[in-house]
Protein backbone atom coordinates (compact mmCIF):
# COMPACT_ATOMS: atom_id res chain seq x y z
CA UNK A 1 0.00 0.00 0.00
CA UNK A 2 1.43 3.38 -1.03
CA UNK A 3 1.52 6.03 1.66
CA UNK A 4 1.16 9.72 0.80
CA UNK A 5 1.65 12.72 3.04
CA UNK A 6 -0.56 15.63 1.99
CA UNK A 7 -0.15 19.02 3.63
CA UNK A 8 -3.38 21.02 3.79
CA UNK A 9 -5.90 18.16 3.96
CA UNK A 10 -8.44 20.38 5.70
CA UNK A 11 -8.14 22.81 2.81
CA UNK A 12 -10.17 22.94 -0.37
CA UNK A 13 -7.82 21.16 -2.79
CA UNK A 14 -6.18 18.95 -0.18
CA UNK A 15 -9.55 17.58 0.89
CA UNK A 16 -10.47 16.62 -2.68
CA UNK A 17 -7.07 15.08 -3.40
CA UNK A 18 -7.13 13.06 -0.18
CA UNK A 19 -10.64 11.83 -1.02
CA UNK A 20 -9.54 10.69 -4.47
CA UNK A 21 -6.41 8.90 -3.24
CA UNK A 22 -8.33 7.15 -0.47
CA UNK A 23 -10.84 5.91 -3.05
CA UNK A 24 -7.93 4.41 -4.98
CA UNK A 25 -6.61 2.59 -1.92
CA UNK A 26 -3.74 4.86 -0.92
CA UNK A 27 -2.96 5.40 2.73
CA UNK A 28 -3.14 9.15 3.33
CA UNK A 29 -1.51 11.07 6.15
CA UNK A 30 -2.71 14.66 6.52
CA UNK A 31 -1.03 17.68 8.07
CA UNK A 32 -2.89 20.96 8.52
CA UNK A 33 -2.56 24.09 10.64
CA UNK A 34 -6.32 24.73 10.87
CA UNK A 35 -5.72 28.48 10.78
CA UNK A 36 -8.63 30.91 10.99
CA UNK A 37 -8.00 32.63 7.63
CA UNK A 38 -11.58 31.57 6.92
CA UNK A 39 -14.34 29.74 8.80
CA UNK A 40 -12.60 26.90 10.58
CA UNK A 41 -15.85 24.92 10.76
CA UNK A 42 -15.56 24.27 7.04
CA UNK A 43 -12.06 22.87 7.57
CA UNK A 44 -13.20 20.74 10.48
CA UNK A 45 -16.05 19.29 8.42
CA UNK A 46 -13.66 18.32 5.61
CA UNK A 47 -11.43 16.48 8.09
CA UNK A 48 -14.44 14.87 9.71
CA UNK A 49 -15.42 13.37 6.35
CA UNK A 50 -11.90 12.14 5.61
CA UNK A 51 -11.59 10.54 9.04
CA UNK A 52 -14.48 8.24 8.21
CA UNK A 53 -11.95 6.31 6.11
CA UNK A 54 -9.62 4.12 8.22
CA UNK A 55 -6.78 4.73 5.78
CA UNK A 56 -6.71 8.42 6.67
CA UNK A 57 -4.94 9.92 9.66
CA UNK A 58 -3.92 13.47 10.40
CA UNK A 59 -1.99 15.74 12.67
CA UNK A 60 -2.59 19.39 13.38
CA UNK A 61 0.45 21.62 13.12
CA UNK A 62 1.92 24.63 11.37
CA UNK A 63 4.26 24.38 8.42
CA UNK A 64 6.70 26.60 10.27
CA UNK A 65 7.07 23.94 13.01
CA UNK A 66 9.90 21.89 11.54
CA UNK A 67 10.10 19.52 14.51
CA UNK A 68 6.41 18.63 14.26
CA UNK A 69 6.77 17.94 10.54
CA UNK A 70 9.90 15.86 11.00
CA UNK A 71 8.31 13.88 13.80
CA UNK A 72 5.34 13.06 11.60
CA UNK A 73 7.55 11.98 8.71
CA UNK A 74 9.76 9.81 10.90
CA UNK A 75 6.71 8.09 12.37
CA UNK A 76 4.79 7.60 9.11
CA UNK A 77 7.59 7.32 6.53
CA UNK A 78 5.52 8.35 3.48
CA UNK A 79 7.06 7.57 0.12
CA UNK A 80 5.29 10.47 -1.61
CA UNK A 81 4.71 14.03 -0.38
CA UNK A 82 2.15 16.38 -1.93
CA UNK A 83 2.61 19.86 -0.50
CA UNK A 84 -0.57 21.91 -0.92
CA UNK A 85 -0.77 23.86 2.35
CA UNK A 86 -0.03 27.57 2.01
CA UNK A 87 -1.23 30.99 2.92
CA UNK A 88 -3.59 31.53 0.02
CA UNK A 89 -5.29 34.58 -1.44
CA UNK A 90 -3.88 37.22 -3.74
CA UNK A 91 -5.73 40.09 -2.09
CA UNK A 92 -4.95 39.11 1.51
CA UNK A 93 -1.25 39.27 0.64
CA UNK A 94 -1.65 43.05 0.39
CA UNK A 95 -2.84 43.17 4.00
CA UNK A 96 -0.63 40.62 5.72
CA UNK A 97 2.45 39.89 3.57
CA UNK A 98 4.52 38.44 6.43
CA UNK A 99 2.19 35.45 6.78
CA UNK A 100 3.07 34.50 3.19
CA UNK A 101 6.78 34.56 3.92
CA UNK A 102 6.29 32.41 7.02
CA UNK A 103 3.92 29.84 5.53
CA UNK A 104 4.89 29.73 1.89
CA UNK A 105 8.65 30.12 2.01
CA UNK A 106 9.72 28.91 5.47
CA UNK A 107 6.99 26.27 5.52
CA UNK A 108 7.88 24.96 2.07
CA UNK A 109 11.56 24.79 3.00
CA UNK A 110 10.61 22.65 6.00
CA UNK A 111 8.62 20.29 3.78
CA UNK A 112 11.57 19.99 1.40
CA UNK A 113 13.86 19.18 4.32
CA UNK A 114 11.52 16.38 5.35
CA UNK A 115 11.45 15.03 1.79
CA UNK A 116 15.26 15.11 1.70
CA UNK A 117 15.56 13.20 4.98
CA UNK A 118 13.03 10.63 3.79
CA UNK A 119 14.68 10.31 0.38
CA UNK A 120 11.13 10.58 -0.94
CA UNK A 121 10.14 8.79 -4.12
CA UNK A 122 8.45 11.96 -5.38
CA UNK A 123 7.84 15.45 -3.97
CA UNK A 124 4.98 17.36 -5.57
CA UNK A 125 4.31 20.97 -4.63
CA UNK A 126 1.65 23.52 -5.54
CA UNK A 127 2.48 26.73 -7.31
CA UNK A 128 0.07 29.08 -9.06
CA UNK A 129 -0.75 30.71 -12.38
CA UNK A 130 -0.08 33.99 -10.57
CA UNK A 131 3.66 33.43 -11.12
CA UNK A 132 3.13 34.43 -14.77
CA UNK A 133 2.36 37.90 -13.44
CA UNK A 134 2.35 40.66 -16.03
CA UNK A 135 3.24 38.35 -18.91
CA UNK A 136 0.92 38.80 -21.89
CA UNK A 137 2.30 35.81 -23.83
CA UNK A 138 -0.77 33.56 -23.62
CA UNK A 139 -1.62 30.78 -23.36
CA UNK A 140 0.95 30.52 -20.60
CA UNK A 141 3.58 27.86 -21.26
CA UNK A 142 5.74 26.34 -18.53
CA UNK A 143 8.99 27.14 -20.32
CA UNK A 144 7.96 30.74 -20.95
CA UNK A 145 9.01 33.77 -18.91
CA UNK A 146 7.69 34.05 -15.36
CA UNK A 147 9.74 36.85 -13.84
CA UNK A 148 7.16 39.62 -13.35
CA UNK A 149 5.10 38.66 -10.30
CA UNK A 150 2.67 41.36 -9.17
CA UNK A 151 1.95 40.33 -5.55
CA UNK A 152 3.90 38.96 -2.62
CA UNK A 153 1.74 35.83 -2.84
CA UNK A 154 2.91 35.19 -6.40
CA UNK A 155 6.49 36.07 -5.46
CA UNK A 156 6.52 33.52 -2.63
CA UNK A 157 5.19 30.83 -4.97
CA UNK A 158 7.86 31.63 -7.56
CA UNK A 159 10.43 31.41 -4.76
CA UNK A 160 9.24 27.91 -3.87
CA UNK A 161 9.70 26.83 -7.49
CA UNK A 162 13.30 28.01 -7.43
CA UNK A 163 13.89 26.41 -4.03
CA UNK A 164 12.40 23.15 -5.29
CA UNK A 165 14.72 23.14 -8.29
CA UNK A 166 17.78 23.66 -6.10
CA UNK A 167 16.86 20.76 -3.79
CA UNK A 168 16.11 18.52 -6.74
CA UNK A 169 19.60 19.28 -8.07
CA UNK A 170 21.49 19.11 -4.78
CA UNK A 171 19.89 15.97 -3.39
CA UNK A 172 18.58 14.18 -6.46
CA UNK A 173 15.05 14.65 -5.13
CA UNK A 174 12.44 14.04 -7.87
CA UNK A 175 10.23 17.14 -7.74
CA UNK A 176 7.16 18.27 -9.65
CA UNK A 177 5.67 21.73 -9.27
CA UNK A 178 2.17 22.32 -10.59
CA UNK A 179 0.76 25.71 -11.46
CA UNK A 180 -2.96 25.89 -10.69
CA UNK A 181 -5.38 28.02 -12.70
CA UNK A 182 -8.39 29.48 -10.80
CA UNK A 183 -9.66 26.34 -9.09
CA UNK A 184 -13.34 26.22 -8.11
CA UNK A 185 -15.96 23.69 -7.03
CA UNK A 186 -17.77 22.16 -4.02
CA UNK A 187 -16.15 22.74 -0.63
CA UNK A 188 -14.43 25.85 -2.03
CA UNK A 189 -12.97 28.63 0.10
CA UNK A 190 -15.26 31.46 1.26
CA UNK A 191 -12.75 34.08 0.06
CA UNK A 192 -13.01 32.91 -3.55
CA UNK A 193 -15.18 34.67 -6.14
CA UNK A 194 -17.62 31.82 -6.75
CA UNK A 195 -18.36 31.46 -3.03
CA UNK A 196 -18.72 35.20 -2.47
CA UNK A 197 -20.87 35.71 -5.56
CA UNK A 198 -23.19 32.83 -4.65
CA UNK A 199 -23.55 34.04 -1.07
CA UNK A 200 -24.16 37.64 -2.17
CA UNK A 201 -26.80 36.75 -4.75
CA UNK A 202 -28.70 34.53 -2.31
CA UNK A 203 -28.56 37.22 0.39
CA UNK A 204 -29.50 40.04 -2.02
CA UNK A 205 -26.29 41.96 -1.33
CA UNK A 206 -24.14 43.56 -4.07
CA UNK A 207 -21.24 41.56 -5.50
CA UNK A 208 -18.03 43.39 -6.43
CA UNK A 209 -17.04 42.83 -10.06
CA UNK A 210 -13.57 44.18 -10.77
CA UNK A 211 -12.44 45.88 -13.97
CA UNK A 212 -16.15 46.17 -14.84
CA UNK A 213 -16.16 42.46 -15.64
CA UNK A 214 -13.62 42.78 -18.45
CA UNK A 215 -11.45 40.01 -17.07
CA UNK A 216 -10.80 36.46 -18.22
CA UNK A 217 -9.87 33.40 -16.20
CA UNK A 218 -9.00 29.80 -16.99
CA UNK A 219 -11.46 28.25 -14.51
CA UNK A 220 -10.46 24.72 -13.44
CA UNK A 221 -12.94 22.40 -11.76
CA UNK A 222 -11.43 20.98 -8.57
CA UNK A 223 -12.04 17.32 -9.34
CA UNK A 224 -10.35 17.75 -12.72
CA UNK A 225 -7.42 19.35 -10.94
CA UNK A 226 -6.90 16.57 -8.42
CA UNK A 227 -7.17 13.95 -11.14
CA UNK A 228 -4.29 15.73 -12.85
CA UNK A 229 -2.29 15.66 -9.61
CA UNK A 230 -3.04 11.98 -9.13
CA UNK A 231 -1.72 11.15 -12.58
CA UNK A 232 1.37 13.31 -12.09
CA UNK A 233 2.26 11.33 -8.94
CA UNK A 234 3.29 8.50 -11.25
CA UNK A 235 5.03 10.79 -13.78
CA UNK A 236 8.22 11.00 -11.72
CA UNK A 237 10.87 13.31 -13.23
CA UNK A 238 14.10 11.51 -14.02
CA UNK A 239 17.66 12.64 -13.51
CA UNK A 240 19.07 14.37 -16.60
CA UNK A 241 21.65 11.64 -17.16
CA UNK A 242 18.81 9.12 -17.41
CA UNK A 243 17.07 10.89 -20.29
CA UNK A 244 19.72 12.85 -22.17
CA UNK A 245 18.46 16.17 -23.47
CA UNK A 246 14.94 17.09 -22.29
CA UNK A 247 12.31 16.76 -25.03
CA UNK A 248 11.60 20.05 -26.76
CA UNK A 249 8.75 21.87 -25.07
CA UNK A 250 9.09 19.97 -21.79
CA UNK A 251 9.80 21.85 -18.57
CA UNK A 252 12.33 19.29 -17.34
CA UNK A 253 15.46 20.78 -15.84
CA UNK A 254 18.74 20.11 -17.60
CA UNK A 255 20.51 19.59 -14.25
CA UNK A 256 17.89 18.13 -11.90
CA UNK A 257 14.95 15.68 -11.70
CA UNK A 258 12.58 18.65 -11.68
CA UNK A 259 9.54 19.64 -13.70
CA UNK A 260 6.85 22.35 -13.75
CA UNK A 261 3.38 21.49 -15.10
CA UNK A 262 0.34 23.70 -15.70
CA UNK A 263 -3.02 22.29 -14.61
CA UNK A 264 -5.87 24.27 -16.14
CA UNK A 265 -8.88 23.95 -18.39
CA UNK A 266 -7.05 25.55 -21.35
CA UNK A 267 -9.97 27.92 -21.92
CA UNK A 268 -10.42 31.62 -21.24
CA UNK A 269 -13.80 32.53 -19.78
CA UNK A 270 -15.02 36.11 -19.41
CA UNK A 271 -15.83 37.03 -15.82
CA UNK A 272 -19.26 38.36 -16.81
CA UNK A 273 -20.10 35.00 -18.41
CA UNK A 274 -19.05 33.29 -15.19
CA UNK A 275 -21.33 35.59 -13.18
CA UNK A 276 -24.16 34.83 -15.59
CA UNK A 277 -23.61 31.09 -15.06
CA UNK A 278 -23.95 31.61 -11.31
CA UNK A 279 -27.14 33.64 -11.77
CA UNK A 280 -28.60 30.91 -13.99
CA UNK A 281 -27.69 28.16 -11.50
CA UNK A 282 -29.30 30.13 -8.67
CA UNK A 283 -32.30 31.27 -10.69
CA UNK A 284 -31.92 34.93 -9.68
CA UNK A 285 -29.91 37.95 -10.82
CA UNK A 286 -27.00 39.51 -8.99
CA UNK A 287 -26.88 43.08 -7.75
CA UNK A 288 -23.71 44.04 -9.61
CA UNK A 289 -21.25 46.54 -8.20
CA UNK A 290 -18.80 47.29 -11.01
CA UNK A 291 -15.37 48.39 -9.81
CA UNK A 292 -11.95 49.31 -11.17
CA UNK A 293 -9.16 46.75 -11.39
CA UNK A 294 -7.80 45.84 -7.97
CA UNK A 295 -4.13 46.30 -7.16
CA UNK A 296 -2.06 43.23 -7.99
CA UNK A 297 -4.73 41.67 -10.19
CA UNK A 298 -4.24 40.63 -13.82
CA UNK A 299 -6.75 40.99 -16.67
CA UNK A 300 -6.47 37.40 -17.91
CA UNK A 301 -5.06 33.92 -17.35
CA UNK A 302 -4.94 31.06 -19.83
CA UNK A 303 -3.12 27.74 -19.50
CA UNK A 304 -1.22 25.83 -22.14
CA UNK A 305 -1.80 22.26 -20.94
CA UNK A 306 -0.05 20.32 -23.69
CA UNK A 307 2.61 19.09 -21.25
CA UNK A 308 0.03 17.73 -18.80
CA UNK A 309 -1.66 15.84 -21.62
CA UNK A 310 1.67 14.56 -22.93
CA UNK A 311 2.69 13.24 -19.50
CA UNK A 312 -0.65 11.82 -18.38
CA UNK A 313 -2.91 11.59 -21.42
CA UNK A 314 -5.36 13.74 -19.48
CA UNK A 315 -6.91 17.13 -20.20
CA UNK A 316 -9.32 18.84 -17.74
CA UNK A 317 -12.54 19.55 -19.60
CA UNK A 318 -15.40 20.33 -17.21
CA UNK A 319 -17.42 23.19 -18.67
CA UNK A 320 -17.59 26.11 -16.25
CA UNK A 321 -21.40 26.16 -16.39
CA UNK A 322 -21.55 22.54 -15.23
CA UNK A 323 -18.94 23.14 -12.55
CA UNK A 324 -20.75 26.21 -11.23
CA UNK A 325 -23.99 24.23 -11.04
CA UNK A 326 -22.27 21.55 -8.95
CA UNK A 327 -20.92 24.18 -6.57
CA UNK A 328 -24.31 25.85 -6.19
CA UNK A 329 -25.94 22.48 -5.45
CA UNK A 330 -23.30 21.80 -2.78
CA UNK A 331 -23.64 25.30 -1.30
CA UNK A 332 -27.40 25.03 -0.95
CA UNK A 333 -27.19 21.60 0.63
CA UNK A 334 -24.34 22.49 3.01
CA UNK A 335 -25.87 25.72 4.28
CA UNK A 336 -29.35 24.28 4.54
CA UNK A 337 -28.16 22.07 7.41
C-alpha positions as CSV (number, residue, x, y, z in Angstrom):
1,X,0.0,0.0,0.0
2,X,1.4,3.4,-1.0
3,X,1.5,6.0,1.7
4,X,1.2,9.7,0.8
5,X,1.6,12.7,3.0
6,X,-0.6,15.6,2.0
7,X,-0.2,19.0,3.6
8,X,-3.4,21.0,3.8
9,X,-5.9,18.2,4.0
10,X,-8.4,20.4,5.7
11,X,-8.1,22.8,2.8
12,X,-10.2,22.9,-0.4
13,X,-7.8,21.2,-2.8
14,X,-6.2,18.9,-0.2
15,X,-9.5,17.6,0.9
16,X,-10.5,16.6,-2.7
17,X,-7.1,15.1,-3.4
18,X,-7.1,13.1,-0.2
19,X,-10.6,11.8,-1.0
20,X,-9.5,10.7,-4.5
21,X,-6.4,8.9,-3.2
22,X,-8.3,7.1,-0.5
23,X,-10.8,5.9,-3.0
24,X,-7.9,4.4,-5.0
25,X,-6.6,2.6,-1.9
26,X,-3.7,4.9,-0.9
27,X,-3.0,5.4,2.7
28,X,-3.1,9.2,3.3
29,X,-1.5,11.1,6.1
30,X,-2.7,14.7,6.5
31,X,-1.0,17.7,8.1
32,X,-2.9,21.0,8.5
33,X,-2.6,24.1,10.6
34,X,-6.3,24.7,10.9
35,X,-5.7,28.5,10.8
36,X,-8.6,30.9,11.0
37,X,-8.0,32.6,7.6
38,X,-11.6,31.6,6.9
39,X,-14.3,29.7,8.8
40,X,-12.6,26.9,10.6
41,X,-15.9,24.9,10.8
42,X,-15.6,24.3,7.0
43,X,-12.1,22.9,7.6
44,X,-13.2,20.7,10.5
45,X,-16.0,19.3,8.4
46,X,-13.7,18.3,5.6
47,X,-11.4,16.5,8.1
48,X,-14.4,14.9,9.7
49,X,-15.4,13.4,6.4
50,X,-11.9,12.1,5.6
51,X,-11.6,10.5,9.0
52,X,-14.5,8.2,8.2
53,X,-12.0,6.3,6.1
54,X,-9.6,4.1,8.2
55,X,-6.8,4.7,5.8
56,X,-6.7,8.4,6.7
57,X,-4.9,9.9,9.7
58,X,-3.9,13.5,10.4
59,X,-2.0,15.7,12.7
60,X,-2.6,19.4,13.4
61,X,0.4,21.6,13.1
62,X,1.9,24.6,11.4
63,X,4.3,24.4,8.4
64,X,6.7,26.6,10.3
65,X,7.1,23.9,13.0
66,X,9.9,21.9,11.5
67,X,10.1,19.5,14.5
68,X,6.4,18.6,14.3
69,X,6.8,17.9,10.5
70,X,9.9,15.9,11.0
71,X,8.3,13.9,13.8
72,X,5.3,13.1,11.6
73,X,7.5,12.0,8.7
74,X,9.8,9.8,10.9
75,X,6.7,8.1,12.4
76,X,4.8,7.6,9.1
77,X,7.6,7.3,6.5
78,X,5.5,8.3,3.5
79,X,7.1,7.6,0.1
80,X,5.3,10.5,-1.6
81,X,4.7,14.0,-0.4
82,X,2.1,16.4,-1.9
83,X,2.6,19.9,-0.5
84,X,-0.6,21.9,-0.9
85,X,-0.8,23.9,2.4
86,X,0.0,27.6,2.0
87,X,-1.2,31.0,2.9
88,X,-3.6,31.5,0.0
89,X,-5.3,34.6,-1.4
90,X,-3.9,37.2,-3.7
91,X,-5.7,40.1,-2.1
92,X,-4.9,39.1,1.5
93,X,-1.2,39.3,0.6
94,X,-1.6,43.1,0.4
95,X,-2.8,43.2,4.0
96,X,-0.6,40.6,5.7
97,X,2.5,39.9,3.6
98,X,4.5,38.4,6.4
99,X,2.2,35.5,6.8
100,X,3.1,34.5,3.2
101,X,6.8,34.6,3.9
102,X,6.3,32.4,7.0
103,X,3.9,29.8,5.5
104,X,4.9,29.7,1.9
105,X,8.7,30.1,2.0
106,X,9.7,28.9,5.5
107,X,7.0,26.3,5.5
108,X,7.9,25.0,2.1
109,X,11.6,24.8,3.0
110,X,10.6,22.7,6.0
111,X,8.6,20.3,3.8
112,X,11.6,20.0,1.4
113,X,13.9,19.2,4.3
114,X,11.5,16.4,5.3
115,X,11.4,15.0,1.8
116,X,15.3,15.1,1.7
117,X,15.6,13.2,5.0
118,X,13.0,10.6,3.8
119,X,14.7,10.3,0.4
120,X,11.1,10.6,-0.9
121,X,10.1,8.8,-4.1
122,X,8.4,12.0,-5.4
123,X,7.8,15.4,-4.0
124,X,5.0,17.4,-5.6
125,X,4.3,21.0,-4.6
126,X,1.6,23.5,-5.5
127,X,2.5,26.7,-7.3
128,X,0.1,29.1,-9.1
129,X,-0.7,30.7,-12.4
130,X,-0.1,34.0,-10.6
131,X,3.7,33.4,-11.1
132,X,3.1,34.4,-14.8
133,X,2.4,37.9,-13.4
134,X,2.3,40.7,-16.0
135,X,3.2,38.4,-18.9
136,X,0.9,38.8,-21.9
137,X,2.3,35.8,-23.8
138,X,-0.8,33.6,-23.6
139,X,-1.6,30.8,-23.4
140,X,1.0,30.5,-20.6
141,X,3.6,27.9,-21.3
142,X,5.7,26.3,-18.5
143,X,9.0,27.1,-20.3
144,X,8.0,30.7,-20.9
145,X,9.0,33.8,-18.9
146,X,7.7,34.1,-15.4
147,X,9.7,36.9,-13.8
148,X,7.2,39.6,-13.4
149,X,5.1,38.7,-10.3
150,X,2.7,41.4,-9.2
151,X,1.9,40.3,-5.6
152,X,3.9,39.0,-2.6
153,X,1.7,35.8,-2.8
154,X,2.9,35.2,-6.4
155,X,6.5,36.1,-5.5
156,X,6.5,33.5,-2.6
157,X,5.2,30.8,-5.0
158,X,7.9,31.6,-7.6
159,X,10.4,31.4,-4.8
160,X,9.2,27.9,-3.9
161,X,9.7,26.8,-7.5
162,X,13.3,28.0,-7.4
163,X,13.9,26.4,-4.0
164,X,12.4,23.2,-5.3
165,X,14.7,23.1,-8.3
166,X,17.8,23.7,-6.1
167,X,16.9,20.8,-3.8
168,X,16.1,18.5,-6.7
169,X,19.6,19.3,-8.1
170,X,21.5,19.1,-4.8
171,X,19.9,16.0,-3.4
172,X,18.6,14.2,-6.5
173,X,15.0,14.6,-5.1
174,X,12.4,14.0,-7.9
175,X,10.2,17.1,-7.7
176,X,7.2,18.3,-9.6
177,X,5.7,21.7,-9.3
178,X,2.2,22.3,-10.6
179,X,0.8,25.7,-11.5
180,X,-3.0,25.9,-10.7
181,X,-5.4,28.0,-12.7
182,X,-8.4,29.5,-10.8
183,X,-9.7,26.3,-9.1
184,X,-13.3,26.2,-8.1
185,X,-16.0,23.7,-7.0
186,X,-17.8,22.2,-4.0
187,X,-16.1,22.7,-0.6
188,X,-14.4,25.9,-2.0
189,X,-13.0,28.6,0.1
190,X,-15.3,31.5,1.3
191,X,-12.8,34.1,0.1
192,X,-13.0,32.9,-3.6
193,X,-15.2,34.7,-6.1
194,X,-17.6,31.8,-6.8
195,X,-18.4,31.5,-3.0
196,X,-18.7,35.2,-2.5
197,X,-20.9,35.7,-5.6
198,X,-23.2,32.8,-4.7
199,X,-23.5,34.0,-1.1
200,X,-24.2,37.6,-2.2
201,X,-26.8,36.8,-4.7
202,X,-28.7,34.5,-2.3
203,X,-28.6,37.2,0.4
204,X,-29.5,40.0,-2.0
205,X,-26.3,42.0,-1.3
206,X,-24.1,43.6,-4.1
207,X,-21.2,41.6,-5.5
208,X,-18.0,43.4,-6.4
209,X,-17.0,42.8,-10.1
210,X,-13.6,44.2,-10.8
211,X,-12.4,45.9,-14.0
212,X,-16.1,46.2,-14.8
213,X,-16.2,42.5,-15.6
214,X,-13.6,42.8,-18.4
215,X,-11.5,40.0,-17.1
216,X,-10.8,36.5,-18.2
217,X,-9.9,33.4,-16.2
218,X,-9.0,29.8,-17.0
219,X,-11.5,28.3,-14.5
220,X,-10.5,24.7,-13.4
221,X,-12.9,22.4,-11.8
222,X,-11.4,21.0,-8.6
223,X,-12.0,17.3,-9.3
224,X,-10.4,17.7,-12.7
225,X,-7.4,19.4,-10.9
226,X,-6.9,16.6,-8.4
227,X,-7.2,14.0,-11.1
228,X,-4.3,15.7,-12.8
229,X,-2.3,15.7,-9.6
230,X,-3.0,12.0,-9.1
231,X,-1.7,11.1,-12.6
232,X,1.4,13.3,-12.1
233,X,2.3,11.3,-8.9
234,X,3.3,8.5,-11.3
235,X,5.0,10.8,-13.8
236,X,8.2,11.0,-11.7
237,X,10.9,13.3,-13.2
238,X,14.1,11.5,-14.0
239,X,17.7,12.6,-13.5
240,X,19.1,14.4,-16.6
241,X,21.7,11.6,-17.2
242,X,18.8,9.1,-17.4
243,X,17.1,10.9,-20.3
244,X,19.7,12.8,-22.2
245,X,18.5,16.2,-23.5
246,X,14.9,17.1,-22.3
247,X,12.3,16.8,-25.0
248,X,11.6,20.1,-26.8
249,X,8.7,21.9,-25.1
250,X,9.1,20.0,-21.8
251,X,9.8,21.8,-18.6
252,X,12.3,19.3,-17.3
253,X,15.5,20.8,-15.8
254,X,18.7,20.1,-17.6
255,X,20.5,19.6,-14.3
256,X,17.9,18.1,-11.9
257,X,14.9,15.7,-11.7
258,X,12.6,18.6,-11.7
259,X,9.5,19.6,-13.7
260,X,6.8,22.3,-13.8
261,X,3.4,21.5,-15.1
262,X,0.3,23.7,-15.7
263,X,-3.0,22.3,-14.6
264,X,-5.9,24.3,-16.1
265,X,-8.9,24.0,-18.4
266,X,-7.1,25.5,-21.3
267,X,-10.0,27.9,-21.9
268,X,-10.4,31.6,-21.2
269,X,-13.8,32.5,-19.8
270,X,-15.0,36.1,-19.4
271,X,-15.8,37.0,-15.8
272,X,-19.3,38.4,-16.8
273,X,-20.1,35.0,-18.4
274,X,-19.0,33.3,-15.2
275,X,-21.3,35.6,-13.2
276,X,-24.2,34.8,-15.6
277,X,-23.6,31.1,-15.1
278,X,-23.9,31.6,-11.3
279,X,-27.1,33.6,-11.8
280,X,-28.6,30.9,-14.0
281,X,-27.7,28.2,-11.5
282,X,-29.3,30.1,-8.7
283,X,-32.3,31.3,-10.7
284,X,-31.9,34.9,-9.7
285,X,-29.9,37.9,-10.8
286,X,-27.0,39.5,-9.0
287,X,-26.9,43.1,-7.8
288,X,-23.7,44.0,-9.6
289,X,-21.2,46.5,-8.2
290,X,-18.8,47.3,-11.0
291,X,-15.4,48.4,-9.8
292,X,-12.0,49.3,-11.2
293,X,-9.2,46.7,-11.4
294,X,-7.8,45.8,-8.0
295,X,-4.1,46.3,-7.2
296,X,-2.1,43.2,-8.0
297,X,-4.7,41.7,-10.2
298,X,-4.2,40.6,-13.8
299,X,-6.7,41.0,-16.7
300,X,-6.5,37.4,-17.9
301,X,-5.1,33.9,-17.3
302,X,-4.9,31.1,-19.8
303,X,-3.1,27.7,-19.5
304,X,-1.2,25.8,-22.1
305,X,-1.8,22.3,-20.9
306,X,0.0,20.3,-23.7
307,X,2.6,19.1,-21.2
308,X,0.0,17.7,-18.8
309,X,-1.7,15.8,-21.6
310,X,1.7,14.6,-22.9
311,X,2.7,13.2,-19.5
312,X,-0.6,11.8,-18.4
313,X,-2.9,11.6,-21.4
314,X,-5.4,13.7,-19.5
315,X,-6.9,17.1,-20.2
316,X,-9.3,18.8,-17.7
317,X,-12.5,19.5,-19.6
318,X,-15.4,20.3,-17.2
319,X,-17.4,23.2,-18.7
320,X,-17.6,26.1,-16.2
321,X,-21.4,26.2,-16.4
322,X,-21.6,22.5,-15.2
323,X,-18.9,23.1,-12.5
324,X,-20.7,26.2,-11.2
325,X,-24.0,24.2,-11.0
326,X,-22.3,21.5,-8.9
327,X,-20.9,24.2,-6.6
328,X,-24.3,25.8,-6.2
329,X,-25.9,22.5,-5.5
330,X,-23.3,21.8,-2.8
331,X,-23.6,25.3,-1.3
332,X,-27.4,25.0,-0.9
333,X,-27.2,21.6,0.6
334,X,-24.3,22.5,3.0
335,X,-25.9,25.7,4.3
336,X,-29.3,24.3,4.5
337,X,-28.2,22.1,7.4
